[in-house]
């Protein structure tokens, strides 16, 4: 599958951000401004892990010759961080090739002006030439978004580690300071925070889009620190407790789901993006307070089952973008604009974590069902395409092969069917784009110093 996706990207869209597999040409997303090569950078570590050596070599050569950040364009700080910075860091740690470290640090430096706000909470959008930032016009009164400014931590800690420049780490630690000073409604973190006033915007809370990876990075910051980052640990388990109390519900048919919270009212809807949380709960089970380990694993398993049902209840056996638990339906999309599938990884990500942490064979079984559905409905001559309606037997393709399909979906599938000693959890933590970053132990810093 990786070879089919990569070869077609190479054939029809080489050097551009993404591939349109049906029109067989490049696809450009405004998330990356004029930076090019998103699929190449996002796929580097997958190619390396799968031992696709020739392909990795061509990708590395492209990065050396063509990856250019001196562009006059506005980019999404979050997307460029998780895909480009994350992809380059992983490629460096896996291969040891200096070019990747150099490019990662260079790009990190270009992102620093995003933090020039009164509170230090970064802007969502940044012109990387002028250093001028702003927020998405639709986001609650000029707010920054929790999942965006909360998903810089892992990469920026590694940028400090690899460059010796402590500014990167200081910027992300300051974000926590701001959050810790604020009152949390019912212990929950709203999705919107104004970077000028330092106050919450609308009180919307979601473990799906706009919120998701903030929680993931609290847990992973603690794991990546060799379990020394006590602040990250406490913030994570406190947040999970509030989520359990206020957002986690059971349907009449016995499915556990995570609702969305709008100013105290629950919307009984769960996004495909929220399905990553099954893996997160299981991954965090080991450090859970007061004998809650088994409970967190169980929660992970229940979310995995609900998300599997969202796949199983469609004609194509691929999950919709969002599904509901109201008006007599369970785990089904009821609105036309929620029935699409864009090659997303979150459900497979949860299967991979659940498999590694429990070795229950059903997770491999479920993963294989997803492979068969991807092959049947998403594979086209020119690569892999998303689907407009997973409930319809006649596939209507969206004609985009997302870079995260190569970075996340296929990597998580490969890991699901690999031995546990490939990227073992005690040594590696995956960023939210599935880029593995090494766990940093307290003595690692001294080692770096000694090598210089």
N, C-alpha and C positions, 0 to 999 in steps of 0.2 A: 504493500500500500504506500509506504514511504517512497519507494522508488518511482511508482506511478505518479505520485503527487509532485515529487522533485523533478523528475525528468521532463514533465510537461511544463512546469514552471520555467525550467531552463530553456526548453524549446521555444516557448511563446512569450515569456515575460521577463527574461533574465535581466537582473539589475533593477527592475521596477518593484514596487512594493508587494503587489499580490497578482494572482493570475485570475483571469476570467476564463474558466475551463471550457465554456461552450462557444463563446466568440473567439477563443484562442488568442487572447491579447492581454496586455497589462491592465490591472485595476489599480486606480490610485485613490487612497483614502485621505481626507483632509486631516486626519489625526496626526499624520507624520509630517505635515507641511511639505517642504521640498526635499526632505531627507528621503533617500531611496534605499531599496534593498531590504525592506522589512522581512520578507520571507527568508532571505539568505541568513540574516543575523539571527532570526528566531529559530531557524532550523539547524544552526551549527552544532549545538550539543546533541540533538537527536541523531544527526548524521554520525557524530563521533561515537555515541553510545551504541548505535546499530552497526558499528564498524564499516560504514560506507566510506572507505578511506579516500577513494578517488574523488568522490563528491565533496567530502570535507576539504580536500586540498584545493579544489576549484573555488569553493566558497571562501576559503581563507585568502586565496589570491585576489578574489574580487574585493574583499574587505581591505586588503593592503593597498590596492590600486585605486579603488573607486568610492569607498565609504567616506562621504564628505559631510561634515557638519557646518561648513561655512556657508549657510544658506540664509537668504532673507525670507523667513517664513515663520508663520505661527504654528506651533506644535502643541499637542496635548502632553503636558509634563508627565502625567501618569502613564499614558500608553508608551511614550518614548522611554520612560524609565523601565517599565516591566519588560518590554520587548527588546529594546536596543541595549540599554545598560545591562539588564539581566542576562541577555543572550551573550554579550561580549564577556561579562564576568565568568559565566559558566564555561564558555569556550576556553578562556584562559586557564581556569582551575583544572579543567579536564586535560588540556593538551600542553599546557605550559608555554604556549606560543606568546611571546612578548607583545606582538602587534595587538592582541586582543585587550591586554591590560592597558596599553597606551591609549587605545581608542575609547575604552570604557571611562578612563579618568578624564580624557579630553571632553567627552560628552557630558560627564558629570559636572565639570566646571561650567559648561555652557548652560546647565540647568539651574545653577545657584542663584541667578538674579530673580528667579520665580519666588524666592523667599523674602524679597525686599518689600514687605508689607508691614503695617504698623504692629501686627502681632507676631510676624514670622510664620504665620500659616500661609503656605504658598498659593499663588494663583494657579488656576487650572490650565490656562493657556499662556504661552510665552513666545514672543518673537525672539528667536535665538541669535539674531544679529543685533537688534537694538536693545535687547534685554527688557523690553516692555511687556508687562503681563496684564491679564484681565481674567474675569471669570465668565463661564457660560452665561449668556444673557437670560436663559430660562431658569437658572438656579436661584431659588428663593432670595430675592432682593440682593443680588450680587454676592451670594455666598460661595465659598469653596465647598467641595463635596468630601464627606468623610472617607469614602473608599479611595478617593484620589490622593488626598494629602496623608492618609493613613497607610498608604501602600508604597512608601519610599524607604522605609526603615532598613530592611534587609540589605538592599543594594547600597544605600549610603554608608552603612556601617562597613561594608566591604570596600567601598571606595576609600574611606579613611584608612582602613587596614592596608590597602595596596599602594596608597599614594603617600602615606605619612601625613596627609593633610587632615587635621582633626575637624576642620570646618564642616565637612559632610556629616559627621556624627553629631556635631553640635546642633546643626539645623534640625535633624530629625528628633533629637532628644528634647529640643525646645517645643516641638509640637505636643509632646506628652505633657510638658509643664502647663501649657495653655489648657489642655483638656482636663488635667487634674484640678485646676483652679475652678472650673465651671461646675455648676449644679447640674446633675443629670436627672431629667424627669424619670422617676421610678427606677433610677439606676441605669436607664437606657441612654444610648448615644444617638441624638438626632442626626440625620444625614447631611444637614446644612449648617455651616459655621461661617459667620462673616469675618473675613480676614482683617477688616479695618476696625470694627467695634469689638471683636473677640466674643461676640454673643451668638447663640444659636439662631438659625433661621427657623423656618416652619418645623414644628415638632413631628416630623415624619421619621419613622425608624424602620429599617429593612435589613435583613441578613442577606438579601439578594442584591441586585444592582443598587448603586449609590452607597451601600454600607459594607457589603460582603468582605472584601479583603482586608479591611481595617482590623476585624476580629482575628482573621487568619494570621496577620502579621504580629499581633500581640503575642499569640502563642508561639509563633515561629521565632520571634525575637528572643524569647526565653530559651527555646531549644537551641537556637544558633549560638547563643552565648555560652553553650556548655552548661545550661541551667543555672547561670549566675545572675541573669537579669531579673531580679526579684520584682521590680516594678512592673515589667511586662507581664510576668506571671500573674501578679495580683490583679492587674487590670483585666486580663483575659478571664480568669475564673469568676471575678465579680460580674463581668459582662454576661458570661454564660448563665450565671444564676438569675440575673434580671431577664434574660431571654427566655429561660425556662418558665419563669413565673408569668411573664406577660405575653409571650408570643407563641410558645409551643402549645399546640392543641391536638386533640385526637378527633378524627371524623367519626360519624356514627358507624361507619364500616370498619373502624379500628385502625385507620391510617394516621400516623403521627405526622404533622406538618408544622411549618413555621410561618405564621401569618405576618402581615405587615401592620404597622401601628401608625395611625394618623391622628395625632392629637388626642390619644386616649381611646380612639375607636379602632377596632380590628377590621382589616380587610382580609377575608379568608382566601388568600391567593398566594401561591408560591411560584417563584420564578425558577427557570432551569438553572440560573446562576446560583440560586440558594442551595442547590443540590450538592455543592462542594462541602456544605457544613457537616454532612455525614462523616466524611473523611476527617474533617477538622476535629469533631467531637472525639472520634476514635483515637486520633493522633495525640490529643491532649489528655486522654484517659489516665495515662500512667502517672501524671503529676497531680491528678485531681485531689482536692482537699477531702478530709474525713471520709476515707473509705468509699469514695464515690467512683472509683475506677470502673467497676463493673457497670455502674449506672451510665457512665459516659460511653462505654463501648456499646451498650444496649441502645442508647439514644442514636449513636451512629448507625447501628444496624437497622433501626426503625426508619430513619431518614432514607437510608439506602433502599429499603423496601418500597417506601412511598414513591421515590424517584423511579425505581424500576417499574412500578405500576403506571406512572405517567407515560413511560415508553410502551408498556405492554397494551395499554388501552387505546393505542392509535392503530390505524391500518398499516402503517409502515414500520411499526415497532421502533420508532425514533421519537424522542420526547419533544413536546412543544416548548416554545419560549416561556410560557407561563401556564399554570393550571390552577383550577379553583376547587373550593370545597364549599359550595353554597348552591341554593336552588336545586337541591337534590342531586348534584353531580359531585363526584369525588375524583381528584387527580386528572381532570379533563379540562382542556382549554375550551372556553365557551365563546370567546370573541375572535373574530376573524384575524385581527392583528396580533393574536398571541399563538397562532397555530404553526408558525414557521420554525424551522430547525436550521441553524447556520453552522453545523459541524462542531458544535460546542463540546467541551471536554468534561464539564463538571460532574456528570453522573458517573462517567468512566473513572474519573479521578477518585471518587468515593469508593467505587468497586476496588480500585487498586489498593487504597489504604485498608479497606476492610479485609481484603484478601491477605495482605501482609500481616495484619494484626490479629487475624482469627484463623486463617487458612481454611475457612469454610468454602468448599468447592462451588457453592452456588454463585459466588462472585465471579469466578472464571466463566461459569455457564452464562451468566447475565452479560458479561463482557463479550463473549462470543456471539450472543444474539445481536449485540450492537454491531459487531464486525459484519455479520451477515446482512444486516439491514443497510449499513453503509455501502457495502459492495453492491447490493441490489438496487438501491435507490439514489445514492449520491455519486457513485463512480460513473464518470462519462469518459468518452474518448480522450478528452483533453485535461483530465485531472479529476478532482472531486468538487462537487457543487452543493451548496445548501438547498433546502427544499422550502417552498412557500406554504404548503399545507400538508402536515403529516397525517391528517385524517382522510386524505383523498387518495384513491389508488392510482390516479393518473398523476405522475410526478410533474410538478412544474418547478423547474430549477431557478434559483436566484442568480446563477452565473458568477459566483464568487468562491474562490478557494482561499479561505481565511488563513493568514499566516499562523494563527494559533492551532490550526488543524495539524500542522507539521510539528509545532513546538509542544503542544499539550496533548491533543486527542490521541495521536499516534504514539507519542512517548509513553503516556499512561497505559495504553493498550499493551505496548511492548513490555513494560515493567510488570503488568498484571500477569503476563505469561512467562516472565523470567524468574530466575532464582532470586532469593532475598538478598544474596550478597552482591547483586548489581545495584550500586548506589544505596548502600544500607542506611537506614534511618539514623543510626547512631553517629554517622559521619556526615550526612548530607541533609540539608533542608531545601525544599523546593520553593522558589518564589512563586508568585501567583500566576506566572506564565509558564510554570513547570521547569524553570531553569534551576538546576541544582547548585547550591552554594554550600561550601564546607562549613561545618560547625567550627567555631573559633574557640580555642581553649585559652585560658589566661596566659599561658606561656608562649602562645603563638607570636604575640607582638615582639617579644624579645628575640625570637628566632629571626623574624624579619629584620630587626635592627642588626643582628649579628651578620646577616647575609649581605648587608649593604656595603 
